[in-house]
Every structure is written in structure tokens, then in C-alpha cells.
Amino acid sequence: MEYQYHRFNNGIRLVHKYTDSNIAHCGLLINTGSRDELPFEIGIAHFIEHCIFKGTLKRKSHHIINRIDSVGGELNAYTTKEETAVYASFLTEYYPRTIELLADIVFNSTFPEKEIEKEKDVVIEEINSYKDNPAELIFDEFEQQIYKNHPLGNLILGSPKDIKKYHSSHLISFIKRIYNTDEMVICSVGKIEMKSIIKLCEKHFAIFEPNIRTQNRQKFQEYIPGIHTKNKKTFQSHCLIGNVAYTLGDERKTGLSFLSNIIGGPAMNSRLNIALREKNGLSYNVESNYTPYSDTGLFCIYFGTDNSTYEKALETVYKELDKLKNTQLSSNQLHSFKKQYTGQLALSFESNLNEMLSIGKSYMVYNKVDTINEVCIKINNLTSSQLIEIANEIFNSKQLSILNYKSK
């Protein structure tokens, strides 16, 4: 069996894949993100992700950093709207110290006030760096527009004002409430037998008392399409156009991911890259993205262009969307796009780090992991009629929202 699973008595789950590589990857994924913050906690989930490296009951911050770095490994973390991840890459022989360290920083962090105060400046600089990059900032502000008055619209980083008010007690309170053991997954890809990693996790993770989630997330239900323009001191106009989309549990998720790859995926032959960049020289950066959440989703297209060519670029985007809405893909086109997409997925799974994080999220959300072959079967089963139905629903011009940064 490619993936092996285990559940500990406190609710924490484990998914592992054995590989022959001497480089291992292991992490803890927590089904907690910025959307789980209360109104007075904006930005705290991401701030905690920074501060868990600042000291535990038995380690100071420099001991945490050196524990993995001193043996050539890498320790990292990230926060999204719905999840927090802490993970490491290391030589296989260092599995024991890595698992012990992950458990220590997640469950035993003390959040020393002196360290928290220093880290506030770091996070505020991170916030300022986003403000300096309109191509990144526009994604956050677009989600604020789409998910107005809902936790999904909150900025993951929060604001400097938010960050400045937090103290150790705020961070500890958030962790106690929403770092629930039944919403945690240990994920691993490495050269270690399942029985050995279970033993390590029993020693370091299974010792903690169950903390079962009882609260439900506030569902998003009231989407109102809108068009907004903001004047910015930029050289380009930046544009996002999109619509709410399918949830993580919706079977049509695969079809929309497939269409997003056709319209603006990473390949140079994506339809928008050809139409905007190659044929007309209207844009340097163009891409489409689809992000599914537990109760909603977001599909969007981004492009940057000169003020004078903005209308033409936007018209070109609409034309390409209309093609997918009105013209079924031929059997040859469908076959070709399927080969491309499955090939891209296979390449992404060539990275054991990517696979480790991917299987962790899958197990956290679905309580199982599809193999790459099972994913490819779902893609190959897509039909042109299914895709055109999805395109007409998600690319419906009456349901599309736009955010444009117009250069002054």
C-alpha cells in the first residue's frame, strides 16, 4: 500500500509514505487558519505560526532554530485561510529529533513576551512588503471584496494595529480553543518503516490529552458580484476577475481545476498566456487560480497590463472564457489537455516535500489520500459536456467580480 495510516487515542492522525530517499520530510498540519479567528483576533493564526519558534518549556529560540539547521535540515511553517503547517526536511537519521521538536513547539510553546515584541516588528515588515507588491496585495483585497463581512475575507497577516495588541495570553487562548487534536495530521514521506514512526509519534504526540473540536466554522453564503477600481501608485494596471466556486467536497472540483489549468495554468501554452502575451503583447504576468475551501471556493484570473491596454486585455479574457462556455473541447483537444495536466501533477509529486504536504491536507480533509493514479483516473474520466457545464456556471459574466488597481 502506497500510503499508510494511523490514528492515536487523542485524535491525532498519521499518514506516511515510505521512500528510498535519504532525505525525509515530516510535518504537522492543523485544520486551523485565519478564518477561525474571532473578530478581535485578526492575524493571530499567522502570528502564532511565527511565535511558536520563540521558546518552549525546555528550549529557547536559538535552540529551536539550531535543532534542525545544525544537521543541515530546514524547518518551516505557513498559514492559510483554513490550515497551519509546521514541517521540516532532513536526513532520514534525524527523524527522532524532528518529531520530538515538532511536538515540542506546537504543544509546549511559552511565547515569551520579549520574543513576541521582537517578532511583532518582523510580521509588520512582512505586512509592509505585501503593500509594496501590488501583484500580491490585490489577491488579498480581492478576497476581502468577495468574502465581505465574513472571516474568509480577513487578511491572513492582519494589520500592524492588530499585531501590536497581542500578548502571550492571547496566543495561548487561541491555541487552547482551536488547536484541536482531532483536527491534526502528522504527515511523513521518508525512509522509515511505519511501525517506527508510529512509535516515535506515540512517544511525543500521543501523550497529550484529547482536545476535540466542538465549534463549527461560520459558513459563507452571501456572495454579491461587484466591480471595484482603486487608484494606486503603480506602473501597471493590475486586475483580478473571478467568482465563487466549488467546495473541497464537490466532485466538480476536479473539472474546474482542469479548466483553470487550460485557461491560465503554469504552462506557456495556456490560452490566456497565448492570447494576452504571445499574440498581443498585452501582459507579462497572467495566471488563473482555483482555491477550494470547506464551504466555498474561489476561481480567479490575474493579469497586469498598461493603463492604455487594460480594456483590450479584459476583453480578451472574456473572449477566452466565452470560448470555454460556448464551444466543447474536441476529443483531440481534451486528450491533449489531459496529458498535459496529468503530466504536471506527476512532476509536482516528484517533489517529496510537495507530496508530504499534499497527503497531509488530503488526509486532514477527506480522511484518505488518493494516489496519483487515482487522481489521473478522475481527470481522464472528465467529459467535454461536464466541462462546458462547469464553465457556464463559474465563468458566468453576470456572476464575475472584478478588482482593478489603476495606475495613477
ABEGO torsion letter per residue (X at the ends): XABBBBBBAAGBBBBBBBBABABBBBBBBBBBBAAABBAAABGAAAAAAAAAAAEBAABBAAAAAAAAAAAGBBBBBBBBAABBBBBBBBBAAAAAAAAAAAAAAAAABAGBAAAAAAAAAAAAAAAAAAAABAAAAAAAAAAAAAABGBAAABBAAEBAAAAAABBAAAAAAAAAAABBAAABBBBBBBBBBAAAAAAAAAAAAAABBBBBBABBBBBBABBBBBBBBBBBBBABBBBBBBBBBBBAABAAAAAAAAAAAAAABABAABAAAAAAAAAAGABABBBBBBBBBAABBBBBBBBBBBAAAAAAAAAAAAAAAAAAAABBBBAAAAAAAAAAAAAAAAAAAABAAAAAAAAAAAAAAAGBBBBAAAAAAAAAABBAAAAAAAAAAAABAAABBBBBBBBX
